[in-house]
Amino acid sequence: MNFPVVFYDGDCGFCNRSVQFILDHERDSTVHFCALQSEIAQRFFREHNFPQPNLSTFYFWNGERLFERSTGALKVTAYLKAPYSWLRVFIIIPRFIRDGVYNWIAKRRHKLASQQCALPTPDQRKRFL
């Protein structure tokens, strides 16, 4: 894949809301989305010799490199409109601090949002792998 892809837990309401947030605020319609539970995601991780994905981890492939947890979330903000793209500046915070916050949220993600998800539009649906 030579295009940006967000890999997310497809059974998580919080994760699905995060995908919807990206869809609603991205500059261009360039980011694609793939549930970690899908065969496409499993094949991608296997073919690139990446470890088996963890469902509690957010992954972002920028077309060349895979980023995870807080780094992945901050890297995807480069594709968002301002002011959300400005969140990239938080990359200067040491990763162990960022990932500590990320891990705290990840453990509670199923409680933070309902399991109901907004349905993507037909144009958005084309970007789901």
Wavefront OBJ file of the C-alpha trace (Angstrom):
o trace
v 0.000 0.000 0.000
v 1.493 3.309 -1.027
v -1.246 5.426 0.526
v -2.019 6.357 4.154
v -4.021 3.795 6.124
v -5.411 3.874 9.658
v -5.636 0.384 11.195
v -8.138 0.301 14.056
v -10.200 -2.040 16.241
v -13.384 -2.460 14.202
v -15.332 -3.671 17.262
v -14.588 -0.585 19.367
v -17.041 2.328 19.451
v -14.321 4.772 20.538
v -12.099 3.626 17.659
v -14.953 3.941 15.165
v -15.658 7.454 16.418
v -11.978 8.279 15.929
v -12.252 7.091 12.314
v -15.357 9.237 11.853
v -13.503 12.219 13.328
v -10.728 11.787 10.767
v -13.286 11.490 7.950
v -15.038 14.661 9.124
v -11.874 16.753 9.509
v -9.335 15.622 6.929
v -8.011 18.091 4.358
v -8.156 15.739 1.402
v -9.811 12.378 1.050
v -6.526 10.469 1.055
v -6.572 8.425 4.261
v -7.943 4.891 4.027
v -9.197 2.751 6.901
v -8.856 -0.926 7.723
v -10.195 -2.864 10.704
v -7.469 -4.861 12.426
v -9.785 -7.884 12.436
v -9.936 -7.979 8.626
v -8.028 -10.396 6.417
v -6.535 -7.398 4.586
v -4.985 -6.100 7.824
v -3.727 -9.544 8.819
v -2.144 -10.032 5.389
v -0.598 -6.527 5.460
v 1.084 -7.123 8.830
v 2.251 -10.594 7.780
v 3.630 -9.482 4.378
v 5.572 -6.602 5.967
v 6.937 -8.873 8.723
v 5.311 -6.743 11.422
v 4.316 -8.416 14.706
v 0.729 -9.614 15.026
v -1.350 -6.449 15.617
v -2.766 -5.723 19.057
v -6.446 -4.693 18.986
v -5.864 -2.043 21.652
v -3.269 -0.313 19.463
v -3.860 2.385 16.849
v -1.636 1.925 13.798
v -0.985 4.419 11.018
v 0.777 3.507 7.779
v 1.924 6.631 5.919
v 2.644 4.710 2.736
v 6.226 3.968 3.753
v 6.379 3.370 7.489
v 4.135 2.033 10.250
v 3.577 4.141 13.374
v 1.725 2.977 16.474
v 0.004 4.303 19.569
v 0.440 8.028 20.231
v 2.969 8.477 17.435
v 0.519 7.016 14.916
v -2.290 9.223 16.195
v -0.122 12.333 15.976
v 1.195 11.429 12.506
v -2.346 11.144 11.139
v -3.094 14.713 12.274
v -0.897 15.927 9.386
v -3.821 14.950 7.126
v -6.376 16.982 9.088
v -7.555 20.553 8.633
v -6.451 23.254 11.066
v -6.705 23.530 14.016
v -6.510 19.716 14.374
v -3.351 19.499 12.254
v -1.624 21.650 14.869
v -1.753 18.716 17.300
v 1.401 17.451 15.560
v 3.449 19.704 17.839
v 2.817 17.257 20.697
v 5.276 14.879 19.026
v 7.964 16.770 20.995
v 6.635 15.257 24.235
v 8.698 12.167 25.076
v 7.078 9.026 23.710
v 6.957 7.258 27.089
v 4.722 10.074 28.410
v 2.527 10.199 25.280
v 2.180 6.414 25.221
v 1.392 6.382 28.941
v -1.624 8.601 28.266
v -2.443 6.557 25.164
v -2.347 3.278 27.130
v -4.585 4.724 29.856
v -7.186 5.669 27.217
v -6.767 2.372 25.322
v -7.591 0.350 28.453
v -10.826 2.309 28.891
v -11.779 2.749 25.218
v -14.787 0.433 25.351
v -16.273 2.489 28.211
v -15.572 5.883 26.592
v -18.018 5.546 23.705
v -21.121 3.608 22.843
v -20.953 0.741 20.398
v -23.194 2.647 17.976
v -21.333 3.953 14.968
v -22.179 6.480 12.289
v -22.464 4.952 8.848
v -19.980 6.280 6.309
v -21.263 7.946 3.165
v -20.935 6.030 -0.125
v -17.828 8.084 -1.017
v -16.293 7.421 2.398
v -17.148 3.711 2.184
v -14.851 3.366 -0.846
v -11.897 4.190 1.411
v -12.471 1.281 3.780
v -10.303 -1.725 2.937
l 1 2 3 4 5 6 7 8 9 10 11 12 13 14 15 16 17 18 19 20 21 22 23 24 25 26 27 28 29 30 31 32 33 34 35 36 37 38 39 40 41 42 43 44 45 46 47 48 49 50 51 52 53 54 55 56 57 58 59 60 61 62 63 64 65 66 67 68 69 70 71 72 73 74 75 76 77 78 79 80 81 82 83 84 85 86 87 88 89 90 91 92 93 94 95 96 97 98 99 100 101 102 103 104 105 106 107 108 109 110 111 112 113 114 115 116 117 118 119 120 121 122 123 124 125 126 127 128 129
